[in-house]
């Protein structure tokens, strides 16, 4: 059995982790970190202490009406993407432990296209001889 890193649990909710294939389980947010436990396989779990969290990247659609998924970028181990039943409540619980300045929105599909077109038609500086 996996030992939790939290001593006090603020929120526990059903969620999906996007690590290669999708894993279904539960997210537990507590005083020491963010945890994901797989519902079928006990060996598949993710534990992220709050000191390790660098940014929380949120995908916002329809001007904040719908948040399909969010990602936690760590300082050493990369980015972990999750989706849950009540994402706004989860993000409010995370905001207690992570600085709100480190919670950012991801680029939308049209922002990515706009940046691509800008870089394509941007005038390149001439090389000096």
C-alpha positions as semicolon CSV with decimal commas, in nm:
position;residue;x (nm);y (nm);z (nm)
1;X;0,000;0,000;0,000
2;X;0,119;0,351;-0,081
3;X;0,184;0,589;0,207
4;X;0,038;0,936;0,161
5;X;0,261;1,241;0,202
6;X;-0,028;1,446;0,343
7;X;-0,123;1,465;0,710
8;X;-0,441;1,664;0,644
9;X;-0,658;1,619;0,333
10;X;-0,837;1,926;0,194
11;X;-1,000;1,765;-0,109
12;X;-1,043;1,423;-0,262
13;X;-1,207;1,391;-0,605
14;X;-1,229;1,154;-0,903
15;X;-0,984;1,242;-1,178
16;X;-0,790;1,131;-1,484
17;X;-0,414;1,148;-1,526
18;X;-0,273;1,177;-1,877
19;X;0,055;0,988;-1,844
20;X;0,101;0,806;-2,170
21;X;-0,230;0,624;-2,155
22;X;-0,510;0,768;-1,946
23;X;-0,523;0,651;-1,586
24;X;-0,842;0,683;-1,384
25;X;-0,827;0,740;-1,012
26;X;-0,850;1,002;-0,741
27;X;-0,674;1,329;-0,672
28;X;-0,595;1,410;-0,313
29;X;-0,493;1,764;-0,219
30;X;-0,350;1,808;0,127
31;X;-0,117;2,014;0,339
32;X;0,206;1,858;0,206
33;X;0,137;1,796;-0,161
34;X;-0,070;1,693;-0,460
35;X;-0,134;1,322;-0,503
36;X;-0,294;1,103;-0,769
37;X;-0,377;0,741;-0,693
38;X;-0,483;0,501;-0,968
39;X;-0,807;0,319;-0,892
40;X;-0,702;-0,013;-1,052
41;X;-0,328;-0,045;-1,004
42;X;-0,184;0,042;-0,663
43;X;0,166;0,079;-0,808
44;X;0,064;0,370;-1,035
45;X;0,057;0,687;-0,829
46;X;0,191;1,042;-0,851
47;X;0,298;1,239;-0,545
48;X;0,412;1,600;-0,589
49;X;0,519;1,800;-0,281
50;X;0,423;2,168;-0,286
51;X;0,791;2,271;-0,273
52;X;0,845;2,089;-0,604
53;X;0,562;2,266;-0,793
54;X;0,693;2,530;-1,033
55;X;0,373;2,626;-1,220
56;X;0,013;2,520;-1,259
57;X;-0,090;2,552;-1,625
58;X;-0,465;2,570;-1,684
59;X;-0,645;2,519;-2,014
60;X;-0,934;2,767;-2,013
61;X;-1,214;2,757;-2,270
62;X;-1,524;2,971;-2,324
63;X;-1,388;3,256;-2,111
64;X;-1,353;3,042;-1,799
65;X;-1,683;2,857;-1,823
66;X;-1,507;2,528;-1,901
67;X;-1,169;2,403;-1,780
68;X;-1,102;2,070;-1,954
69;X;-0,761;1,999;-1,800
70;X;-0,474;2,142;-1,603
71;X;-0,108;2,055;-1,570
72;X;0,139;2,074;-1,286
73;X;0,492;2,163;-1,394
74;X;0,752;2,052;-1,145
75;X;1,103;2,183;-1,097
76;X;1,277;1,851;-1,174
77;X;1,038;1,582;-1,298
78;X;0,851;1,747;-1,586
79;X;0,483;1,820;-1,640
80;X;0,188;1,610;-1,525
81;X;-0,154;1,666;-1,685
82;X;-0,484;1,598;-1,508
83;X;-0,858;1,638;-1,553
84;X;-1,113;1,614;-1,274
85;X;-1,484;1,639;-1,214
86;X;-1,483;1,985;-1,053
87;X;-1,169;2,156;-1,184
88;X;-1,251;2,500;-1,043
89;X;-1,276;2,358;-0,691
90;X;-0,951;2,169;-0,739
91;X;-0,771;2,482;-0,859
92;X;-0,908;2,679;-0,562
93;X;-0,769;2,414;-0,328
94;X;-0,432;2,424;-0,507
95;X;-0,426;2,805;-0,488
96;X;-0,405;2,783;-0,107
97;X;-0,062;2,617;-0,134
98;X;0,073;2,751;-0,466
99;X;0,128;3,122;-0,529
100;X;-0,148;3,250;-0,762
101;X;0,122;3,421;-0,972
102;X;0,248;3,070;-1,061
103;X;-0,094;2,966;-1,191
104;X;-0,107;3,055;-1,560
105;X;-0,338;2,986;-1,854
106;X;-0,216;2,791;-2,152
107;X;-0,220;2,925;-2,505
108;X;-0,538;2,863;-2,700
109;X;-0,541;2,700;-3,042
110;X;-0,578;3,037;-3,215
111;X;-0,294;3,192;-3,011
112;X;-0,062;2,915;-3,131
113;X;-0,165;2,975;-3,493
114;X;-0,125;3,350;-3,455
115;X;0,228;3,308;-3,316
116;X;0,317;3,070;-3,598
117;X;0,202;3,315;-3,867
118;X;0,385;3,603;-3,701
119;X;0,708;3,409;-3,697
120;X;0,665;3,304;-4,061
121;X;0,620;3,658;-4,193
122;X;0,858;3,830;-3,956
123;X;1,135;4,011;-4,142
124;X;1,470;3,859;-4,077
125;X;1,760;4,096;-4,008
126;X;2,026;4,116;-4,275
127;X;2,361;3,961;-4,200
128;X;2,660;4,188;-4,167
129;X;2,957;4,122;-4,394
